[in-house]
């Protein structure tokens, strides 16, 4: 049932851009998405960023609707904590990934130590531990998308970021493809389309990277995301939230 696994990334895999370096981060922010497979509604996803004292928190969720849950329940939650240091959204401190998809459960945590440029991976289900060397300015997969959101992006260019995804450090290229006007339940938007060159996991797990439509304004709202899977494609569209 790979058609319902992703994130982002959607919802990690869902996050933001504009052609100008004029956008200002808005916190708190919450985005709500409807998920569909081959045009059939299959669930709801959310992505939220808040300040919590000395840290910044990003929470992403995906849940199957009642129809899909009868034979393949999905309940995914990813929580990223960041220090309010360096470039927005901050310096990665930890990320907890809990996926419940059918009979499959994944429960993993990564703790970042910028002082030693290393991270500690812990798989709670398998009791697996691993220390991983990092490059400078390494993000977790979700904070990395928020970083890209506030870069200057123009069609035909690319942005590169270091991302630790599970146990593997990637140098990810994010391609800026084109401008396009799209209509979603939350409204009609002028957008910039980007393509992170990474295989998504979770609700959008598939054979290739996702395409993300970002509002071409100061808000940099991810209004749509889509990825091809083994059969058909999975699409997320913005339905509401606080932005």
C-alpha positions as a Python dict, from the first residue, in 0.01 Angstrom:
ca = {
    (1, 'X'): (0, 0, 0),
    (2, 'X'): (277, 245, -87),
    (3, 'X'): (27, 490, -234),
    (4, 'X'): (-56, 619, 116),
    (5, 'X'): (296, 634, 264),
    (6, 'X'): (500, 958, 261),
    (7, 'X'): (690, 1364, 391),
    (8, 'X'): (772, 1572, 414),
    (9, 'X'): (790, 1392, 273),
    (10, 'X'): (463, 1561, 216),
    (11, 'X'): (375, 1709, 414),
    (12, 'X'): (737, 1686, 436),
    (13, 'X'): (703, 1695, 179),
    (14, 'X'): (513, 2021, 144),
    (15, 'X'): (698, 2354, 209),
    (16, 'X'): (766, 2700, 58),
    (17, 'X'): (927, 2959, -178),
    (18, 'X'): (917, 3288, -372),
    (19, 'X'): (1128, 3459, -633),
    (20, 'X'): (1229, 3738, -396),
    (21, 'X'): (1426, 3728, -74),
    (22, 'X'): (1146, 3929, 86),
    (23, 'X'): (951, 3668, 278),
    (24, 'X'): (934, 3679, 654),
    (25, 'X'): (872, 3368, 862),
    (26, 'X'): (536, 3356, 1036),
    (27, 'X'): (514, 3176, 1367),
    (28, 'X'): (286, 3017, 1468),
    (29, 'X'): (175, 2871, 1138),
    (30, 'X'): (-46, 2570, 1070),
    (31, 'X'): (-126, 2420, 730),
    (32, 'X'): (-395, 2159, 664),
    (33, 'X'): (-405, 1936, 355),
    (34, 'X'): (-638, 1686, 193),
    (35, 'X'): (-464, 1374, 59),
    (36, 'X'): (-587, 1184, -245),
    (37, 'X'): (-466, 885, -446),
    (38, 'X'): (-559, 875, -815),
    (39, 'X'): (-833, 1129, -735),
    (40, 'X'): (-977, 929, -444),
    (41, 'X'): (-966, 1101, -99),
    (42, 'X'): (-754, 894, 141),
    (43, 'X'): (-662, 1118, 436),
    (44, 'X'): (-560, 1445, 595),
    (45, 'X'): (-214, 1589, 665),
    (46, 'X'): (-100, 1885, 875),
    (47, 'X'): (221, 2077, 923),
    (48, 'X'): (272, 2325, 1205),
    (49, 'X'): (558, 2538, 1337),
    (50, 'X'): (552, 2706, 1679),
    (51, 'X'): (791, 2864, 1926),
    (52, 'X'): (808, 2676, 2256),
    (53, 'X'): (1027, 2868, 2497),
    (54, 'X'): (1392, 2837, 2396),
    (55, 'X'): (1321, 2594, 2112),
    (56, 'X'): (1125, 2590, 1788),
    (57, 'X'): (898, 2294, 1712),
    (58, 'X'): (781, 2155, 1376),
    (59, 'X'): (507, 1891, 1389),
    (60, 'X'): (386, 1703, 1083),
    (61, 'X'): (100, 1451, 1083),
    (62, 'X'): (-81, 1231, 832),
    (63, 'X'): (-389, 1020, 898),
    (64, 'X'): (-602, 798, 679),
    (65, 'X'): (-972, 873, 643),
    (66, 'X'): (-1240, 629, 762),
    (67, 'X'): (-1265, 455, 425),
    (68, 'X'): (-894, 372, 401),
    (69, 'X'): (-857, 303, 774),
    (70, 'X'): (-1092, 5, 749),
    (71, 'X'): (-820, -195, 569),
    (72, 'X'): (-501, 16, 591),
    (73, 'X'): (-493, 260, 888),
    (74, 'X'): (-229, 533, 875),
    (75, 'X'): (-129, 749, 1172),
    (76, 'X'): (207, 924, 1116),
    (77, 'X'): (365, 1191, 1337),
    (78, 'X'): (702, 1362, 1298),
    (79, 'X'): (828, 1613, 1554),
    (80, 'X'): (1138, 1825, 1494),
    (81, 'X'): (1298, 2041, 1766),
    (82, 'X'): (1538, 2321, 1680),
    (83, 'X'): (1754, 2572, 1862),
    (84, 'X'): (1682, 2933, 1767),
    (85, 'X'): (2029, 2982, 1623),
    (86, 'X'): (2164, 3037, 1274),
    (87, 'X'): (1952, 3059, 961),
    (88, 'X'): (1575, 3013, 993),
    (89, 'X'): (1420, 2788, 1111),
    (90, 'X'): (1716, 2721, 1341),
    (91, 'X'): (1971, 2453, 1424),
    (92, 'X'): (1842, 2095, 1440),
    (93, 'X'): (1839, 1950, 1792),
    (94, 'X'): (1633, 1633, 1743),
    (95, 'X'): (1368, 1467, 1530),
    (96, 'X'): (1125, 1190, 1633),
    (97, 'X'): (957, 986, 1360),
    (98, 'X'): (661, 763, 1445),
    (99, 'X'): (490, 590, 1153),
    (100, 'X'): (193, 355, 1201),
    (101, 'X'): (90, 222, 861),
    (102, 'X'): (-119, -92, 847),
    (103, 'X'): (64, -353, 1055),
    (104, 'X'): (395, -172, 1013),
    (105, 'X'): (530, 54, 1288),
    (106, 'X'): (847, 264, 1275),
    (107, 'X'): (970, 459, 1578),
    (108, 'X'): (1300, 641, 1529),
    (109, 'X'): (1480, 935, 1684),
    (110, 'X'): (1785, 1137, 1580),
    (111, 'X'): (1972, 1366, 1823),
    (112, 'X'): (2204, 1627, 1669),
    (113, 'X'): (2526, 1745, 1839),
    (114, 'X'): (2660, 2050, 1652),
    (115, 'X'): (2954, 2078, 1892),
    (116, 'X'): (3099, 1749, 1761),
    (117, 'X'): (2934, 1757, 1417),
    (118, 'X'): (2776, 1419, 1483),
    (119, 'X'): (2427, 1277, 1525),
    (120, 'X'): (2297, 976, 1717),
    (121, 'X'): (2034, 759, 1549),
    (122, 'X'): (1810, 538, 1765),
    (123, 'X'): (1556, 289, 1635),
    (124, 'X'): (1325, 222, 1931),
    (125, 'X'): (1163, -83, 1774),
    (126, 'X'): (1488, -260, 1688),
    (127, 'X'): (1696, -112, 1971),
    (128, 'X'): (1949, -4, 1709),
    (129, 'X'): (2201, 275, 1782),
    (130, 'X'): (2430, 447, 1534),
    (131, 'X'): (2659, 751, 1546),
    (132, 'X'): (2670, 947, 1220),
    (133, 'X'): (2926, 1214, 1117),
    (134, 'X'): (2769, 1533, 980),
    (135, 'X'): (2863, 1807, 739),
    (136, 'X'): (2838, 2173, 841),
    (137, 'X'): (2480, 2306, 846),
    (138, 'X'): (2306, 1970, 833),
    (139, 'X'): (1926, 1979, 870),
    (140, 'X'): (1669, 1715, 946),
    (141, 'X'): (1432, 1657, 655),
    (142, 'X'): (1158, 1890, 784),
    (143, 'X'): (1366, 2185, 899),
    (144, 'X'): (1551, 2160, 568),
    (145, 'X'): (1231, 2240, 381),
    (146, 'X'): (1169, 2546, 598),
    (147, 'X'): (1522, 2662, 520),
    (148, 'X'): (1462, 2624, 144),
    (149, 'X'): (1134, 2809, 179),
    (150, 'X'): (1310, 3137, 253),
    (151, 'X'): (1584, 3119, -7),
    (152, 'X'): (1583, 3322, -326),
    (153, 'X'): (1454, 3084, -595),
    (154, 'X'): (1428, 3145, -968),
    (155, 'X'): (1317, 2898, -1236),
    (156, 'X'): (1616, 2723, -1386),
    (157, 'X'): (1824, 2740, -1067),
    (158, 'X'): (1885, 2496, -780),
    (159, 'X'): (1945, 2511, -405),
    (160, 'X'): (2158, 2250, -228),
    (161, 'X'): (2124, 2146, 137),
    (162, 'X'): (2272, 1881, 367),
    (163, 'X'): (1996, 1663, 512),
    (164, 'X'): (2018, 1370, 754),
    (165, 'X'): (1731, 1140, 662),
    (166, 'X'): (1715, 840, 895),
    (167, 'X'): (2069, 692, 895),
    (168, 'X'): (2192, 852, 571),
    (169, 'X'): (2340, 1197, 509),
    (170, 'X'): (2231, 1339, 174),
    (171, 'X'): (2339, 1639, -28),
    (172, 'X'): (1998, 1725, -174),
    (173, 'X'): (1938, 1933, -482),
    (174, 'X'): (1611, 2128, -491),
    (175, 'X'): (1532, 2227, -849),
    (176, 'X'): (1324, 2534, -926),
    (177, 'X'): (1118, 2438, -1232),
    (178, 'X'): (865, 2702, -1335),
    (179, 'X'): (592, 2947, -1238),
    (180, 'X'): (232, 2826, -1256),
    (181, 'X'): (-112, 2938, -1140),
    (182, 'X'): (-307, 2669, -953),
    (183, 'X'): (-644, 2637, -784),
    (184, 'X'): (-686, 2438, -461),
    (185, 'X'): (-963, 2429, -197),
    (186, 'X'): (-793, 2713, -4),
    (187, 'X'): (-801, 2941, -310),
    (188, 'X'): (-621, 3028, -634),
    (189, 'X'): (-248, 3102, -619),
    (190, 'X'): (41, 3214, -835),
    (191, 'X'): (310, 2959, -753),
    (192, 'X'): (665, 2847, -813),
    (193, 'X'): (708, 2472, -870),
    (194, 'X'): (1008, 2301, -708),
    (195, 'X'): (1134, 1943, -717),
    (196, 'X'): (1342, 1810, -425),
    (197, 'X'): (1565, 1541, -575),
    (198, 'X'): (1510, 1290, -298),
    (199, 'X'): (1291, 983, -262),
    (200, 'X'): (1007, 1069, -20),
    (201, 'X'): (908, 852, 276),
    (202, 'X'): (591, 825, 483),
    (203, 'X'): (257, 915, 324),
    (204, 'X'): (428, 1006, -6),
    (205, 'X'): (669, 714, -37),
    (206, 'X'): (729, 634, -401),
    (207, 'X'): (976, 589, -682),
    (208, 'X'): (1088, 952, -723),
    (209, 'X'): (1082, 1296, -564),
    (210, 'X'): (777, 1511, -509),
    (211, 'X'): (673, 1824, -693),
    (212, 'X'): (574, 2113, -467),
    (213, 'X'): (378, 2425, -563),
    (214, 'X'): (472, 2725, -344),
    (215, 'X'): (283, 3053, -336),
    (216, 'X'): (481, 3319, -521),
    (217, 'X'): (443, 3586, -253),
    (218, 'X'): (588, 3687, 82),
    (219, 'X'): (406, 3405, 264),
    (220, 'X'): (573, 3123, 69),
    (221, 'X'): (284, 2885, 135),
    (222, 'X'): (310, 2526, 2),
    (223, 'X'): (-32, 2493, -158),
    (224, 'X'): (7, 2162, -340),
    (225, 'X'): (239, 1860, -352),
    (226, 'X'): (234, 1553, -573),
    (227, 'X'): (439, 1238, -623),
    (228, 'X'): (406, 934, -844),
    (229, 'X'): (385, 598, -669),
    (230, 'X'): (375, 238, -789),
    (231, 'X'): (18, 281, -909),
    (232, 'X'): (-102, 634, -989),
    (233, 'X'): (-1, 937, -784),
    (234, 'X'): (-64, 1088, -442),
    (235, 'X'): (-160, 1455, -418),
    (236, 'X'): (-188, 1694, -124),
    (237, 'X'): (-380, 2020, -159),
    (238, 'X'): (-411, 2302, 92),
    (239, 'X'): (-756, 2322, 250),
    (240, 'X'): (-700, 2565, 538),
    (241, 'X'): (-502, 2651, 847),
    (242, 'X'): (-344, 2957, 1007),
    (243, 'X'): (-108, 3134, 768),
}
